[in-house]
Amino acid sequence: MELADRAVGLLLTLTSLSIFTYYTFWVIILPFVDSDHFIQQYFLPQEYAILIPVFAGVVLLCFLCIFIGSVMLKSKKKKA
C-alpha cells in the first residue's frame, strides 16, 4: 500500500508541477512573445488566463458550501 501511495503522490506532484509551469509560462512569458510565433498555437487566448482560475474558484467555493451545509444538516438531524 505504501508504494501505491508514493506513486499517487508522485503523479500528483508531477501533474501540479506541469500545470504550474504551463500557467506561469502562459501568463508571464507569453505576452512578450510575438503573436505570430509558432508557440502561440499551444496556448489559449490571454483572457482565459483569468477566467479559468476564477471559474474553478467559484465552483470549488460552491462545492465547499454545499458540503458544509450538508454536514450541518446531518448533524442537526442526529441531535433531534
KAGI-V288611 format. One record per residue. N is the residue number from 1. RES is the residue in one small letter. D_CENTER is the distance of its C-alpha to the mean C-alpha in Angstrom with 1 decimal. Layout:
BEGIN
n->{N:N}
res->{RES:RES}
d_center->{D_CENTER:D_CENTER}
END
This chain:
BEGIN
n->{1:2:3:4:5:6:7:8:9:10:11:12:13:14:15:16:17:18:19:20:21:22:23:24:25:26:27:28:29:30:31:32:33:34:35:36:37:38:39:40:41:42:43:44:45:46:47:48:49:50:51:52:53:54:55:56:57:58:59:60:61:62:63:64:65:66:67:68:69:70:71:72:73:74:75:76:77:78:79:80}
res->{m:e:l:a:d:r:a:v:g:l:l:l:t:l:t:s:l:s:i:f:t:y:y:t:f:w:v:i:i:l:p:f:v:d:s:d:h:f:i:q:q:y:f:l:p:q:e:y:a:i:l:i:p:v:f:a:g:v:v:l:l:c:f:l:c:i:f:i:g:s:v:m:l:k:s:k:k:k:k:a}
d_center->{27.1:26.3:25.8:23.3:21.3:21.4:20.4:17.3:16.5:17.2:15.1:12.0:13.0:13.7:10.5:8.5:11.5:11.6:8.2:9.3:12.7:12.0:10.3:13.1:15.7:14.7:14.9:17.7:19.9:19.8:21.6:24.5:24.9:27.4:26.3:28.5:27.2:26.1:22.7:21.7:21.7:18.6:16.4:15.8:17.7:16.8:16.4:13.2:11.8:12.1:11.9:8.5:6.8:9.9:9.8:6.5:8.2:11.4:10.6:9.4:12.6:14.7:14.0:14.8:17.9:19.0:18.8:20.7:23.2:23.9:24.5:26.8:28.7:29.2:30.5:32.8:34.2:35.0:37.0:39.1}
END
